[in-house]
Amino acid sequence: MSDQVVRREEFGDVVVLHITTNSIDAISAAAIEQSCSDMRPITVLDFEEVAFINSAGISVLLKFVVRARKSGYKLFAMNLSPHHQKLFKMVEMSRFMPTIEERDLAAYR
């Protein structure tokens, strides 16, 4: 497995973090958080390749998302599966990181 869990794509005030692992656990969630150390006003997490998020991964992601929002960053989730959309609603992650469609993101490019 490669050490790189995230591929960054930046344009203007936006950074898109393409998560390149199919499973998010505490370790990969911490790597995602680490790659967000240099955030833009708008940060988008792209979950297109993610098939599985365990409870430890959810916990780390949720703490990070809440902290980032408190710091004034806008976070969005993109390409979430219907299952993960439900999961994010259940744990109220979608309150802090709503979903965005790729076509809506195009307005920022």
N, C-alpha and C positions, 0 to 999 in steps of 0.2 A: 504494500500500500504506500502511495506517495505521501510525503509529509504535508503537501499542500492540500488543505481542505477547502480553500477558498480561492477563487480567481477574481481579482478586482477589475472593474471597468469604471473609469471615471469620466465625467463630462460636466464642466461647470460646478454647480453646487450639489451635484448628485454623484453618489458612488453606488454601483451595483455590485454586490458580493454574490457571485455565483458559487453556491455550495457544491463542491465536486465529489462529495461522498454520498453514498446511498443510505447511510445510517448515521443518525445523530445521537451520540451518547454524551456523557459528561466530558470526555476528552475532546471529541470533535467540536462540541458546543463551546468549550474553552478556547479552542483554536479559532473558531468563528469570532468569539468575543475579542481575542487577541488581534485578529485582522481588522477589527473595527476600532483599534486604538487611534487610527488616523481617520476620523469620520468627517463627512461633509454634512451641511445642514439637512440634506435629505439622503438617507441611507436605505437601500432596498436589498433585502435578502431574497435571493432567488432559490427556491426550493425544488426546481424542476427535476433534479437528479435524486432527490431524497425520497426514499421508499419507507423508511422507518425512523421514528423518533422515540427513544425510550424515556421513562419518567425522569431520569437524571438529566438527560438532554433538555427536556422541557423546563426543568427547574433552573438550569444554568441560563438558558435562553430567556426565560421570563425575568429573572433578576437583571440580566443585561439590558433587556428592552425597557424595563421600568426605569433603570438608572439612566439610560440614554435619553429617555423622554424627559426625565427630571432635569437633565443638563440642557434641554432645549432642542434636541435633535428630533427630526421627524423620521420615523421608521415605517417601512412598508414591507409586506411579504408578497412575493410574486410566485406564480406557478405552484400554489399549494394544492395538493390533491383534495378532493371533497372530504376524505377522512381526516386529513390534517386541519382543514378548515373547521370541521366540527370540534376537533380536539382543542384548537386555539380558542374557539368560542367558550368551550367548557372551562378552560383555565383562565379565561379573560385576557389571554394574550392579544386577541384581536382588538381589544379596547386600546391597547398601547401600540400595536403594530397592525393596522388594517391592511387588507389585501389591495393590491393595485394590479391592473392588467398591463401587459407589456405595451399595448397600443396607447394607453393613457400615459405611460412613462415616456413615450416618444415625444410628448410635448416639452419635456425637459431637455431633450438632446440637442 
